[in-house]
Each structure stands twice: as C-alpha cells, then as structure tokens.
Amino acid sequence: MVYSIKKKDLKYLTMTILLLGLLGNSRLMGQDVSFSQVYSSPLYLSPSFAGFTSGGRLALNYRDQWPGVANTFRTYAFSYDEYLSGYNSGVGLLFLRDDQGVDNW
C-alpha cells in the first residue's frame, strides 16, 4: 500500500509541530513535589513502578526544606528503571526539580 501526504495535511502537521514547539518552550509554574522519603521515590511513587526491578533501577533524591532558611525548599530527584525482557514491559525515567524559593518556582 502506498500512502501520500496531501498538501493540506502537510500544512496542518507543520503548524501542529510548530505550535507544540512554541508551547513546549514556555516556562511552566506549578509545584506539587515534596518528598520525605515517599518510599524513596520509585518513579515518584507509581507510574506503575516501571520495571518493578529484576535489574535496573536507580534513584537519587534530595530535599532541603528549611536549613538556614533564606531561599529554601529545594527538592531534586532522578530516577531510572528497566526490565523489558522481551517486552513483558518496564522502562522508566524521571527527572524532577523543584526550587520554590524566592523567584525559583
């Protein structure tokens, strides 16, 4: 079967990609994150725990609520997961950052 893209469809696709590109570069402000262990944050406590171990999984978390006050809160996280084994599923990846101090939200 041969597929061809019509000029009208190509314009629509181009405009959609441009619009998503422009919106994707805007600064978004909305925090919710706040761990105090939350079970050490396996993929920020859920996205179905991705690979549910059996190889893989790395998680780095950090939080600093009030020490020394000033421009505080902080957060940070990183994750990674795995499994897959013939696509019985898994995968993962989560980056996060959350400053919330003066002008850092």
Secondary structure, 3 states (H helix, E strand, C coil): CCCCCCHHHHHHHHHHHHHHHHHHCCCCCCCCCCCCCHHHCCCCCCHHHCCCCCCCCCCEECCECCCCCCCCECCCEECCCCEECCCCEECCCCEECCCCCCCCC
